[in-house]
Amino acid sequence: MPVSETKRKNNDKYNEKCDYISIRPIKERGQEIRAAAAAAGQSLQGYILQACAERMARDAEQAER
């Protein structure tokens, strides 16, 4: 089913705001991360972004000390 012109424009507008970061873990580690995300009830992207945000907050807190 083709995407409507409006939907394509909205997708393009959204994608302009996004960065693209690729990670390539060893397959076993990737499976572990996917399983952890599923167990947490999160998407893989959401799980990874939350983990990054928590680490960044922890690092910032330690830098303030």
PQR file with spaces between the fields and no chain letter, atoms N, CA, C, O and H, PARSE charges and radii, in Angstrom:
ATOM       1  N    MET     1       0.845   -1.175    0.000 -0.4000 1.5000
ATOM       2  CA   MET     1       0.000    0.000    0.000 -0.0000 2.0000
ATOM       3  C    MET     1       0.893    1.240    0.000  0.5500 1.7000
ATOM       4  O    MET     1       1.725    1.393    0.894 -0.5500 1.4000
ATOM       5  N    PRO     2       0.740    2.106   -0.961 -0.5600 1.5000
ATOM       6  CA   PRO     2       1.583    3.307   -1.035  0.2800 2.0000
ATOM       7  C    PRO     2       1.273    4.281    0.106  0.5500 1.7000
ATOM       8  O    PRO     2       0.149    4.349    0.602 -0.5500 1.4000
ATOM       9  N    VAL     3       2.286    5.017    0.498 -0.4000 1.5000
ATOM      10  CA   VAL     3       2.148    6.021    1.555 -0.0000 2.0000
ATOM      11  C    VAL     3       1.640    7.313    0.932  0.5500 1.7000
ATOM      12  O    VAL     3       2.095    7.727   -0.133 -0.5500 1.4000
ATOM      13  H    VAL     3       3.200    4.962    0.095  0.4000 1.0000
ATOM      14  N    SER     4       0.686    7.942    1.616 -0.4000 1.5000
ATOM      15  CA   SER     4       0.145    9.195    1.085 -0.0000 2.0000
ATOM      16  C    SER     4       1.214   10.286    1.111  0.5500 1.7000
ATOM      17  O    SER     4       2.186   10.207    1.863 -0.5500 1.4000
ATOM      18  H    SER     4       0.315    7.606    2.482  0.4000 1.0000
ATOM      19  N    GLU     5       1.019   11.280    0.292 -0.4000 1.5000
ATOM      20  CA   GLU     5       1.961   12.404    0.223 -0.0000 2.0000
ATOM      21  C    GLU     5       2.070   13.105    1.578  0.5500 1.7000
ATOM      22  O    GLU     5       3.164   13.485    1.996 -0.5500 1.4000
ATOM      23  H    GLU     5       0.230   11.344   -0.319  0.4000 1.0000
ATOM      24  N    THR     6       0.947   13.274    2.258 -0.4000 1.5000
ATOM      25  CA   THR     6       0.938   13.932    3.569 -0.0000 2.0000
ATOM      26  C    THR     6       1.743   13.125    4.579  0.5500 1.7000
ATOM      27  O    THR     6       2.550   13.681    5.324 -0.5500 1.4000
ATOM      28  H    THR     6       0.059   12.965    1.919  0.4000 1.0000
ATOM      29  N    LYS     7       1.522   11.818    4.600 -0.4000 1.5000
ATOM      30  CA   LYS     7       2.250   10.946    5.527 -0.0000 2.0000
ATOM      31  C    LYS     7       3.745   10.989    5.227  0.5500 1.7000
ATOM      32  O    LYS     7       4.551   11.054    6.155 -0.5500 1.4000
ATOM      33  H    LYS     7       0.867   11.367    3.995  0.4000 1.0000
ATOM      34  N    ARG     8       4.130   10.955    3.962 -0.4000 1.5000
ATOM      35  CA   ARG     8       5.540   11.013    3.584 -0.0000 2.0000
ATOM      36  C    ARG     8       6.159   12.319    4.048  0.5500 1.7000
ATOM      37  O    ARG     8       7.273   12.322    4.574 -0.5500 1.4000
ATOM      38  H    ARG     8       3.475   10.902    3.208  0.4000 1.0000
ATOM      39  N    LYS     9       5.447   13.445    3.861 -0.4000 1.5000
ATOM      40  CA   LYS     9       5.976   14.746    4.285 -0.0000 2.0000
ATOM      41  C    LYS     9       6.140   14.797    5.798  0.5500 1.7000
ATOM      42  O    LYS     9       7.138   15.311    6.303 -0.5500 1.4000
ATOM      43  H    LYS     9       4.542   13.443    3.434  0.4000 1.0000
ATOM      44  N    ASN    10       5.155   14.261    6.522 -0.4000 1.5000
ATOM      45  CA   ASN    10       5.254   14.242    7.984 -0.0000 2.0000
ATOM      46  C    ASN    10       6.407   13.361    8.448  0.5500 1.7000
ATOM      47  O    ASN    10       7.123   13.712    9.385 -0.5500 1.4000
ATOM      48  H    ASN    10       4.344   13.844    6.112  0.4000 1.0000
ATOM      49  N    ASN    11       6.587   12.213    7.789 -0.4000 1.5000
ATOM      50  CA   ASN    11       7.717   11.345    8.121 -0.0000 2.0000
ATOM      51  C    ASN    11       9.043   12.050    7.859  0.5500 1.7000
ATOM      52  O    ASN    11       9.962   11.982    8.675 -0.5500 1.4000
ATOM      53  H    ASN    11       6.005   11.928    7.027  0.4000 1.0000
ATOM      54  N    ASP    12       9.136   12.724    6.718 -0.4000 1.5000
ATOM      55  CA   ASP    12      10.369   13.449    6.380 -0.0000 2.0000
ATOM      56  C    ASP    12      10.660   14.538    7.407  0.5500 1.7000
ATOM      57  O    ASP    12      11.806   14.718    7.818 -0.5500 1.4000
ATOM      58  H    ASP    12       8.389   12.778    6.055  0.4000 1.0000
ATOM      59  N    LYS    13       9.626   15.262    7.820 -0.4000 1.5000
ATOM      60  CA   LYS    13       9.783   16.338    8.798 -0.0000 2.0000
ATOM      61  C    LYS    13      10.269   15.772   10.135  0.5500 1.7000
ATOM      62  O    LYS    13      11.162   16.335   10.769 -0.5500 1.4000
ATOM      63  H    LYS    13       8.695   15.115    7.487  0.4000 1.0000
ATOM      64  N    TYR    14       9.675   14.660   10.553 -0.4000 1.5000
ATOM      65  CA   TYR    14      10.091   14.015   11.803 -0.0000 2.0000
ATOM      66  C    TYR    14      11.534   13.520   11.705  0.5500 1.7000
ATOM      67  O    TYR    14      12.328   13.736   12.621 -0.5500 1.4000
ATOM      68  H    TYR    14       8.950   14.203   10.039  0.4000 1.0000
ATOM      69  N    ASN    15      11.872   12.861   10.605 -0.4000 1.5000
ATOM      70  CA   ASN    15      13.214   12.301   10.442 -0.0000 2.0000
ATOM      71  C    ASN    15      14.301   13.367   10.403  0.5500 1.7000
ATOM      72  O    ASN    15      15.446   13.088   10.759 -0.5500 1.4000
ATOM      73  H    ASN    15      11.227   12.686    9.861  0.4000 1.0000
ATOM      74  N    GLU    16      13.968   14.578    9.978 -0.4000 1.5000
ATOM      75  CA   GLU    16      14.942   15.668    9.984 -0.0000 2.0000
ATOM      76  C    GLU    16      15.370   16.025   11.401  0.5500 1.7000
ATOM      77  O    GLU    16      16.483   16.507   11.613 -0.5500 1.4000
ATOM      78  H    GLU    16      13.038   14.805    9.688  0.4000 1.0000
ATOM      79  N    LYS    17      14.487   15.788   12.378 -0.4000 1.5000
ATOM      80  CA   LYS    17      14.785   16.110   13.774 -0.0000 2.0000
ATOM      81  C    LYS    17      15.588   15.021   14.472  0.5500 1.7000
ATOM      82  O    LYS    17      16.110   15.234   15.567 -0.5500 1.4000
ATOM      83  H    LYS    17      13.583   15.396   12.206  0.4000 1.0000
ATOM      84  N    CYS    18      15.688   13.858   13.843 -0.4000 1.5000
ATOM      85  CA   CYS    18      16.297   12.703   14.488 -0.0000 2.0000
ATOM      86  C    CYS    18      17.758   12.532   14.107  0.5500 1.7000
ATOM      87  O    CYS    18      18.178   12.853   12.995 -0.5500 1.4000
ATOM      88  H    CYS    18      15.264   13.684   12.954  0.4000 1.0000
ATOM      89  N    ASP    19      18.511   12.022   15.054 -0.4000 1.5000
ATOM      90  CA   ASP    19      19.888   11.620   14.806 -0.0000 2.0000
ATOM      91  C    ASP    19      19.869   10.123   14.532  0.5500 1.7000
ATOM      92  O    ASP    19      18.890    9.449   14.854 -0.5500 1.4000
ATOM      93  H    ASP    19      18.170   11.761   15.957  0.4000 1.0000
ATOM      94  N    TYR    20      20.915    9.607   13.954 -0.4000 1.5000
ATOM      95  CA   TYR    20      21.008    8.184   13.695 -0.0000 2.0000
ATOM      96  C    TYR    20      22.287    7.674   14.323  0.5500 1.7000
ATOM      97  O    TYR    20      23.386    8.090   13.956 -0.5500 1.4000
ATOM      98  H    TYR    20      21.710   10.155   13.693  0.4000 1.0000
ATOM      99  N    ILE    21      22.132    6.770   15.269 -0.4000 1.5000
ATOM     100  CA   ILE    21      23.273    6.168   15.947 -0.0000 2.0000
ATOM     101  C    ILE    21      23.124    4.661   15.802  0.5500 1.7000
ATOM     102  O    ILE    21      22.093    4.094   16.165 -0.5500 1.4000
ATOM     103  H    ILE    21      21.239    6.431   15.567  0.4000 1.0000
ATOM     104  N    SER    22      24.138    4.026   15.279 -0.4000 1.5000
ATOM     105  CA   SER    22      24.083    2.584   15.058 -0.0000 2.0000
ATOM     106  C    SER    22      25.030    1.891   16.025  0.5500 1.7000
ATOM     107  O    SER    22      26.160    2.334   16.231 -0.5500 1.4000
ATOM     108  H    SER    22      24.975    4.487   14.984  0.4000 1.0000
ATOM     109  N    ILE    23      24.557    0.795   16.620 -0.4000 1.5000
ATOM     110  CA   ILE    23      25.435   -0.022   17.459 -0.0000 2.0000
ATOM     111  C    ILE    23      25.450   -1.433   16.886  0.5500 1.7000
ATOM     112  O    ILE    23      24.476   -1.878   16.280 -0.5500 1.4000
ATOM     113  H    ILE    23      23.639    0.435   16.453  0.4000 1.0000
ATOM     114  N    ARG    24      26.553   -2.122   17.081 -0.4000 1.5000
ATOM     115  CA   ARG    24      26.682   -3.469   16.523 -0.0000 2.0000
ATOM     116  C    ARG    24      27.282   -4.401   17.576  0.5500 1.7000
ATOM     117  O    ARG    24      28.465   -4.737   17.510 -0.5500 1.4000
ATOM     118  H    ARG    24      27.345   -1.760   17.573  0.4000 1.0000
ATOM     119  N    PRO    25      26.468   -4.816   18.543 -0.5600 1.5000
ATOM     120  CA   PRO    25      26.996   -5.742   19.550  0.2800 2.0000
ATOM     121  C    PRO    25      27.174   -7.140   18.960  0.5500 1.7000
ATOM     122  O    PRO    25      26.575   -7.477   17.939 -0.5500 1.4000
ATOM     123  N    ILE    26      27.989   -7.931   19.605 -0.4000 1.5000
ATOM     124  CA   ILE    26      28.102   -9.348   19.265 -0.0000 2.0000
ATOM     125  C    ILE    26      26.701   -9.949   19.433  0.5500 1.7000
ATOM     126  O    ILE    26      25.957   -9.547   20.328 -0.5500 1.4000
ATOM     127  H    ILE    26      28.476   -7.657   20.434  0.4000 1.0000
ATOM     128  N    LYS    27      26.343  -10.904   18.582 -0.4000 1.5000
ATOM     129  CA   LYS    27      24.969  -11.425   18.558 -0.0000 2.0000
ATOM     130  C    LYS    27      24.461  -11.856   19.931  0.5500 1.7000
ATOM     131  O    LYS    27      23.319  -11.569   20.290 -0.5500 1.4000
ATOM     132  H    LYS    27      26.947  -11.231   17.855  0.4000 1.0000
ATOM     133  N    GLU    28      25.298  -12.537   20.690 -0.4000 1.5000
ATOM     134  CA   GLU    28      24.864  -12.993   22.015 -0.0000 2.0000
ATOM     135  C    GLU    28      24.483  -11.804   22.903  0.5500 1.7000
ATOM     136  O    GLU    28      23.459  -11.835   23.586 -0.5500 1.4000
ATOM     137  H    GLU    28      26.225  -12.770   20.398  0.4000 1.0000
ATOM     138  N    ARG    29      25.300  -10.778   22.886 -0.4000 1.5000
ATOM     139  CA   ARG    29      25.025   -9.586   23.708 -0.0000 2.0000
ATOM     140  C    ARG    29      23.773   -8.873   23.193  0.5500 1.7000
ATOM     141  O    ARG    29      22.970   -8.378   23.984 -0.5500 1.4000
ATOM     142  H    ARG    29      26.131  -10.753   22.331  0.4000 1.0000
ATOM     143  N    GLY    30      23.609   -8.822   21.881 -0.4000 1.5000
ATOM     144  CA   GLY    30      22.419   -8.214   21.296 -0.0000 2.0000
ATOM     145  C    GLY    30      21.150   -8.933   21.729  0.5500 1.7000
ATOM     146  O    GLY    30      20.138   -8.295   22.018 -0.5500 1.4000
ATOM     147  H    GLY    30      24.261   -9.224   21.239  0.4000 1.0000
ATOM     148  N    GLN    31      21.204  -10.261   21.774 -0.4000 1.5000
ATOM     149  CA   GLN    31      20.058  -11.047   22.221 -0.0000 2.0000
ATOM     150  C    GLN    31      19.750  -10.764   23.685  0.5500 1.7000
ATOM     151  O    GLN    31      18.585  -10.690   24.076 -0.5500 1.4000
ATOM     152  H    GLN    31      22.026  -10.779   21.539  0.4000 1.0000
ATOM     153  N    GLU    32      20.790  -10.606   24.488 -0.4000 1.5000
ATOM     154  CA   GLU    32      20.594  -10.283   25.906 -0.0000 2.0000
ATOM     155  C    GLU    32      19.921   -8.923   26.067  0.5500 1.7000
ATOM     156  O    GLU    32      19.031   -8.761   26.901 -0.5500 1.4000
ATOM     157  H    GLU    32      21.736  -10.666   24.170  0.4000 1.0000
ATOM     158  N    ILE    33      20.344   -7.957   25.274 -0.4000 1.5000
ATOM     159  CA   ILE    33      19.761   -6.611   25.345 -0.0000 2.0000
ATOM     160  C    ILE    33      18.305   -6.644   24.896  0.5500 1.7000
ATOM     161  O    ILE    33      17.446   -6.028   25.526 -0.5500 1.4000
ATOM     162  H    ILE    33      21.068   -8.088   24.596  0.4000 1.0000
ATOM     163  N    ARG    34      18.026   -7.362   23.810 -0.4000 1.5000
ATOM     164  CA   ARG    34      16.643   -7.494   23.325 -0.0000 2.0000
ATOM     165  C    ARG    34      15.756   -8.163   24.373  0.5500 1.7000
ATOM     166  O    ARG    34      14.623   -7.734   24.590 -0.5500 1.4000
ATOM     167  H    ARG    34      18.725   -7.863   23.299  0.4000 1.0000
ATOM     168  N    ALA    35      16.261   -9.203   25.020 -0.4000 1.5000
ATOM     169  CA   ALA    35      15.495   -9.904   26.048 -0.0000 2.0000
ATOM     170  C    ALA    35      15.228   -8.990   27.243  0.5500 1.7000
ATOM     171  O    ALA    35      14.131   -9.000   27.801 -0.5500 1.4000
ATOM     172  H    ALA    35      17.182   -9.551   24.844  0.4000 1.0000
ATOM     173  N    ALA    36      16.226   -8.205   27.636 -0.4000 1.5000
ATOM     174  CA   ALA    36      16.058   -7.291   28.760 -0.0000 2.0000
ATOM     175  C    ALA    36      15.018   -6.216   28.433  0.5500 1.7000
ATOM     176  O    ALA    36      14.207   -5.855   29.286 -0.5500 1.4000
ATOM     177  H    ALA    36      17.118   -8.197   27.183  0.4000 1.0000
ATOM     178  N    ALA    37      15.040   -5.712   27.212 -0.4000 1.5000
ATOM     179  CA   ALA    37      14.050   -4.717   26.790 -0.0000 2.0000
ATOM     180  C    ALA    37      12.650   -5.315   26.821  0.5500 1.7000
ATOM     181  O    ALA    37      11.711   -4.683   27.306 -0.5500 1.4000
ATOM     182  H    ALA    37      15.698   -6.005   26.519  0.4000 1.0000
ATOM     183  N    ALA    38      12.511   -6.527   26.305 -0.4000 1.5000
ATOM     184  CA   ALA    38      11.198   -7.195   26.299 -0.0000 2.0000
ATOM     185  C    ALA    38      10.714   -7.439   27.718  0.5500 1.7000
ATOM     186  O    ALA    38       9.536   -7.235   28.011 -0.5500 1.4000
ATOM     187  H    ALA    38      13.273   -7.040   25.912  0.4000 1.0000
ATOM     188  N    ALA    39      11.614   -7.878   28.614 -0.4000 1.5000
ATOM     189  CA   ALA    39      11.246   -8.128   30.003 -0.0000 2.0000
ATOM     190  C    ALA    39      10.804   -6.847   30.701  0.5500 1.7000
ATOM     191  O    ALA    39       9.963   -6.879   31.599 -0.5500 1.4000
ATOM     192  H    ALA    39      12.571   -8.044   28.376  0.4000 1.0000
ATOM     193  N    ALA    40      11.373   -5.727   30.283 -0.4000 1.5000
ATOM     194  CA   ALA    40      11.005   -4.426   30.857 -0.0000 2.0000
ATOM     195  C    ALA    40       9.756   -3.862   30.192  0.5500 1.7000
ATOM     196  O    ALA    40       9.242   -2.826   30.615 -0.5500 1.4000
ATOM     197  H    ALA    40      12.056   -5.702   29.554  0.4000 1.0000
ATOM     198  N    GLY    41       9.267   -4.533   29.158 -0.4000 1.5000
ATOM     199  CA   GLY    41       8.077   -4.056   28.455 -0.0000 2.0000
ATOM     200  C    GLY    41       8.353   -2.826   27.607  0.5500 1.7000
ATOM     201  O    GLY    41       7.462   -2.004   27.393 -0.5500 1.4000
ATOM     202  H    GLY    41       9.684   -5.375   28.815  0.4000 1.0000
ATOM     203  N    GLN    42       9.572   -2.698   27.126 -0.4000 1.5000
ATOM     204  CA   GLN    42       9.964   -1.539   26.342 -0.0000 2.0000
ATOM     205  C    GLN    42      10.423   -1.968   24.953  0.5500 1.7000
ATOM     206  O    GLN    42      10.807   -3.116   24.728 -0.5500 1.4000
ATOM     207  H    GLN    42      10.296   -3.367   27.300  0.4000 1.0000
ATOM     208  N    SER    43      10.373   -1.014   24.033 -0.4000 1.5000
ATOM     209  CA   SER    43      10.984   -1.250   22.734 -0.0000 2.0000
ATOM     210  C    SER    43      12.492   -1.270   22.934  0.5500 1.7000
ATOM     211  O    SER    43      13.003   -0.767   23.934 -0.5500 1.4000
ATOM     212  H    SER    43      10.062   -0.081   24.216  0.4000 1.0000
ATOM     213  N    LEU    44      13.187   -1.846   21.986 -0.4000 1.5000
ATOM     214  CA   LEU    44      14.644   -1.885   22.065 -0.0000 2.0000
ATOM     215  C    LEU    44      15.210   -0.467   22.109  0.5500 1.7000
ATOM     216  O    LEU    44      16.080   -0.165   22.925 -0.5500 1.4000
ATOM     217  H    LEU    44      12.771   -2.254   21.173  0.4000 1.0000
ATOM     218  N    GLN    45      14.710    0.402   21.226 -0.4000 1.5000
ATOM     219  CA   GLN    45      15.182    1.783   21.194 -0.0000 2.0000
ATOM     220  C    GLN    45      14.899    2.491   22.516  0.5500 1.7000
ATOM     221  O    GLN    45      15.771    3.172   23.056 -0.5500 1.4000
ATOM     222  H    GLN    45      14.003    0.157   20.563  0.4000 1.0000
ATOM     223  N    GLY    46      13.701    2.335   23.030 -0.4000 1.5000
ATOM     224  CA   GLY    46      13.342    2.978   24.296 -0.0000 2.0000
ATOM     225  C    GLY    46      14.215    2.501   25.438  0.5500 1.7000
ATOM     226  O    GLY    46      14.637    3.295   26.279 -0.5500 1.4000
ATOM     227  H    GLY    46      12.993    1.782   22.591  0.4000 1.0000
ATOM     228  N    TYR    47      14.486    1.208   25.471 -0.4000 1.5000
ATOM     229  CA   TYR    47      15.318    0.627   26.515 -0.0000 2.0000
ATOM     230  C    TYR    47      16.735    1.191   26.461  0.5500 1.7000
ATOM     231  O    TYR    47      17.295    1.582   27.485 -0.5500 1.4000
ATOM     232  H    TYR    47      14.143    0.563   24.788  0.4000 1.0000
ATOM     233  N    ILE    48      17.308    1.230   25.264 -0.4000 1.5000
ATOM     234  CA   ILE    48      18.672    1.737   25.106 -0.0000 2.0000
ATOM     235  C    ILE    48      18.743    3.227   25.431  0.5500 1.7000
ATOM     236  O    ILE    48      19.670    3.671   26.108 -0.5500 1.4000
ATOM     237  H    ILE    48      16.853    0.912   24.432  0.4000 1.0000
ATOM     238  N    LEU    49      17.769    3.999   24.952 -0.4000 1.5000
ATOM     239  CA   LEU    49      17.777    5.439   25.238 -0.0000 2.0000
ATOM     240  C    LEU    49      17.612    5.712   26.731  0.5500 1.7000
ATOM     241  O    LEU    49      18.241    6.626   27.264 -0.5500 1.4000
ATOM     242  H    LEU    49      17.016    3.638   24.402  0.4000 1.0000
ATOM     243  N    GLN    50      16.778    4.935   27.407 -0.4000 1.5000
ATOM     244  CA   GLN    50      16.620    5.111   28.847 -0.0000 2.0000
ATOM     245  C    GLN    50      17.916    4.774   29.570  0.5500 1.7000
ATOM     246  O    GLN    50      18.321    5.490   30.487 -0.5500 1.4000
ATOM     247  H    GLN    50      16.267    4.193   26.974  0.4000 1.0000
ATOM     248  N    ALA    51      18.566    3.695   29.167 -0.4000 1.5000
ATOM     249  CA   ALA    51      19.838    3.316   29.786 -0.0000 2.0000
ATOM     250  C    ALA    51      20.880    4.419   29.605  0.5500 1.7000
ATOM     251  O    ALA    51      21.620    4.741   30.534 -0.5500 1.4000
ATOM     252  H    ALA    51      18.237    3.114   28.423  0.4000 1.0000
ATOM     253  N    CYS    52      20.930    4.988   28.415 -0.4000 1.5000
ATOM     254  CA   CYS    52      21.877    6.079   28.146 -0.0000 2.0000
ATOM     255  C    CYS    52      21.558    7.300   29.000  0.5500 1.7000
ATOM     256  O    CYS    52      22.458    7.915   29.573 -0.5500 1.4000
ATOM     257  H    CYS    52      20.329    4.726   27.660  0.4000 1.0000
ATOM     258  N    ALA    53      20.285    7.647   29.083 -0.4000 1.5000
ATOM     259  CA   ALA    53      19.876    8.822   29.877 -0.0000 2.0000
ATOM     260  C    ALA    53      20.233    8.631   31.348  0.5500 1.7000
ATOM     261  O    ALA    53      20.710    9.559   32.001 -0.5500 1.4000
ATOM     262  H    ALA    53      19.555    7.148   28.618  0.4000 1.0000
ATOM     263  N    GLU    54      20.000    7.420   31.870 -0.4000 1.5000
ATOM     264  CA   GLU    54      20.329    7.152   33.271 -0.0000 2.0000
ATOM     265  C    GLU    54      21.828    7.231   33.505  0.5500 1.7000
ATOM     266  O    GLU    54      22.266    7.769   34.522 -0.5500 1.4000
ATOM     267  H    GLU    54      19.613    6.666   31.340  0.4000 1.0000
ATOM     268  N    ARG    55      22.613    6.709   32.591 -0.4000 1.5000
ATOM     269  CA   ARG    55      24.073    6.765   32.722 -0.0000 2.0000
ATOM     270  C    ARG    55      24.564    8.211   32.654  0.5500 1.7000
ATOM     271  O    ARG    55      25.427    8.615   33.434 -0.5500 1.4000
ATOM     272  H    ARG    55      22.257    6.272   31.765  0.4000 1.0000
ATOM     273  N    MET    56      24.019    8.979   31.732 -0.4000 1.5000
ATOM     274  CA   MET    56      24.429   10.378   31.594 -0.0000 2.0000
ATOM     275  C    MET    56      24.085   11.171   32.854  0.5500 1.7000
ATOM     276  O    MET    56      24.873   12.013   33.286 -0.5500 1.4000
ATOM     277  H    MET    56      23.318    8.652   31.098  0.4000 1.0000
ATOM     278  N    ALA    57      22.924   10.914   33.444 -0.4000 1.5000
ATOM     279  CA   ALA    57      22.525   11.603   34.674 -0.0000 2.0000
ATOM     280  C    ALA    57      23.465   11.222   35.821  0.5500 1.7000
ATOM     281  O    ALA    57      23.877   12.081   36.601 -0.5500 1.4000
ATOM     282  H    ALA    57      22.284   10.231   33.093  0.4000 1.0000
ATOM     283  N    ARG    58      23.800    9.933   35.919 -0.4000 1.5000
ATOM     284  CA   ARG    58      24.720    9.469   36.957 -0.0000 2.0000
ATOM     285  C    ARG    58      26.098   10.099   36.795  0.5500 1.7000
ATOM     286  O    ARG    58      26.709   10.540   37.769 -0.5500 1.4000
ATOM     287  H    ARG    58      23.466    9.236   35.285  0.4000 1.0000
ATOM     288  N    ASP    59      26.580   10.138   35.553 -0.4000 1.5000
ATOM     289  CA   ASP    59      27.896   10.720   35.290 -0.0000 2.0000
ATOM     290  C    ASP    59      27.913   12.216   35.610  0.5500 1.7000
ATOM     291  O    ASP    59      28.890   12.725   36.159 -0.5500 1.4000
ATOM     292  H    ASP    59      26.084    9.781   34.762  0.4000 1.0000
ATOM     293  N    ALA    60      26.828   12.919   35.267 -0.4000 1.5000
ATOM     294  CA   ALA    60      26.733   14.355   35.556 -0.0000 2.0000
ATOM     295  C    ALA    60      26.715   14.591   37.074  0.5500 1.7000
ATOM     296  O    ALA    60      27.328   15.533   37.576 -0.5500 1.4000
ATOM     297  H    ALA    60      26.034   12.506   34.821  0.4000 1.0000
ATOM     298  N    GLU    61      26.008   13.726   37.782 -0.4000 1.5000
ATOM     299  CA   GLU    61      25.936   13.849   39.241 -0.0000 2.0000
ATOM     300  C    GLU    61      27.311   13.633   39.858  0.5500 1.7000
ATOM     301  O    GLU    61      27.694   14.348   40.783 -0.5500 1.4000
ATOM     302  H    GLU    61      25.510   12.960   37.374  0.4000 1.0000
ATOM     303  N    GLN    62      28.045   12.668   39.361 -0.4000 1.5000
ATOM     304  CA   GLN    62      29.391   12.401   39.878 -0.0000 2.0000
ATOM     305  C    GLN    62      30.351   13.540   39.547  0.5500 1.7000
ATOM     306  O    GLN    62      31.242   13.849   40.338 -0.5500 1.4000
ATOM     307  H    GLN    62      27.733   12.087   38.609  0.4000 1.0000
ATOM     308  N    ALA    63      30.178   14.158   38.396 -0.4000 1.5000
ATOM     309  CA   ALA    63      31.040   15.266   37.993 -0.0000 2.0000
ATOM     310  C    ALA    63      30.824   16.488   38.867  0.5500 1.7000
ATOM     311  O    ALA    63      31.731   17.306   39.022 -0.5500 1.4000
ATOM     312  H    ALA    63      29.455   13.907   37.753  0.4000 1.0000
ATOM     313  N    GLU    64      29.641   16.623   39.438 -0.4000 1.5000
ATOM     314  CA   GLU    64      29.327   17.769   40.300 -0.0000 2.0000
ATOM     315  C    GLU    64      29.989   17.637   41.665  0.5500 1.7000
ATOM     316  O    GLU    64      30.151   18.633   42.370 -0.5500 1.4000
ATOM     317  H    GLU    64      28.904   15.958   39.312  0.4000 1.0000
ATOM     318  N    ARG    65      30.371   16.426   42.048 -0.4000 1.5000
ATOM     319  CA   ARG    65      30.948   16.196   43.388 -0.0000 2.0000
ATOM     320  C    ARG    65      32.361   16.650   43.472  0.5500 1.7000
ATOM     321  O    ARG    65      32.987   16.528   44.525 -0.5500 1.4000
ATOM     322  H    ARG    65      30.239   15.616   41.476  0.4000 1.0000
